[in-house]
Structures are given as C-alpha cells and as structure tokens.
C-alpha cells in the first residue's frame, strides 16, 4: 500500500509541475447562428412605405485580439468598406488570411438550406462552425442590407470562454451594435438610390471620407433585437 501511495503522489507531483500539463488551454467547437427575425411585413421607411429587412453575407475571425475588423474613430479599411457597402466579405479573407491562418477565419455566405450565396430575409439564417481555445475572441461583421455603409458587429471581440475556461453558450445579440463605416454618405434606409437593391453596381454612392462610428445620422433604424438574433452553441 505504501508503495502504491508513493507512486500516486509522485504521479500527481509530476502532472502538477509539468509545463505542458499546466499550460494546456481548454478548447471547444462552437456553432454561431445569425438569424433575421424581422417582421415579414418589413421595416417602416421614412416615407411611410415598408422595405424588406435583409442581412448580407459576412465574415468572422478568431483571435486573442479585441478587434481585427475595425477600430471605432478610425478610417475603415478597404475590406470593411467592401463589407459595409456591398455585403462582400471576400476582401477580409484576402487581407487577414496571412495574419491568422485559414483555420481561424471564414466567410458565411450561404443561408441555411441554400446552395448559393445570398442575403437572408425574414426567417432566414446563416450558420458557421469553428474550434477555439480559452482566451480566444470572436469578431464578425455583416451588412445592414438596405443601407449605404452600415454593418452589425460587436463593440469588441466576443469572449468565447469565461475566466474558469468554460465555453460560451447562449444568446449574444445584446453585444451587437449598428455601425456606420463612414465611407459613403447615408441615405434614408430602404429608399436610397445608392443602396444595394437599387444601385447600378458596387461602390456607387457619394464618398463620405469619415470614420467608423455607431450610426447617428438622423434616420430611424429598428431596434437590433427586433430584427437580429445571434446565438452561440458550444459542442
């Protein structure tokens, strides 16, 4: 018995002092679901009409940084401009691939159940899955479809684990804000001639030459939780 106890204590001591054992981070696989929960009847426009609420395809990146997609108060990157004005995440993928590696970033383009990329309308959803270790944060962005350069994103990276290393589960919609990229002059949402459904091509509106900021342009926008739901499920 004495020999057995000595062996057990020795094994425990080795495990406690082994750097690989002590520093090993917890990991988990996560699925993120972005849903359009807007009313089927649409969102009220400035002229009293209604327009269908849409969310564009988007981009996500996993890192230990607070944000890799934009900085409030700073000029938007070309990648953010493309995402916010045209709902196109491709440039984000091109510019960030060398910084974080393919396994830590991605685009969500195809709505659930669809074979081709498209925006999501009322009742539609995007989903994507990734693996991450404790200390990792999720950054993502996607366009407010009927706008000139507005996008939804968290103020900073979403913490994927708590201080004890437990993975995040649940509704994180409250973390998402509506941002203005500051790259194109805003027009009334759902009515502007230079907004997605009505413009003749990408990057068509008047340049604003501003900075990224929370939207505050005098127009009315729906409360975020009335049109958007973002949930994270750890597996």
Secondary structure, 3 states (H helix, E strand, C coil): CHHHHHHHHHHHHHHHHCHHHHHCCCEEEEEEEEEECCCCCCEECCCCCEECCCEEEEEEEEECCCCCCCCCCCCCCHHHHHHHHHCCCHHHHHHHHHHHCHHHEEEECECCCCCCECCECCCCEEEEEEEEECCCEEEEEEEECCCCCEEEEECCCEECECCCCCECCEECHHHEEEEECCCECCCCCCCCCCCCCCCCCCCCCCECCCCCEECCCCCCCCCHHHHEEEEEEEC
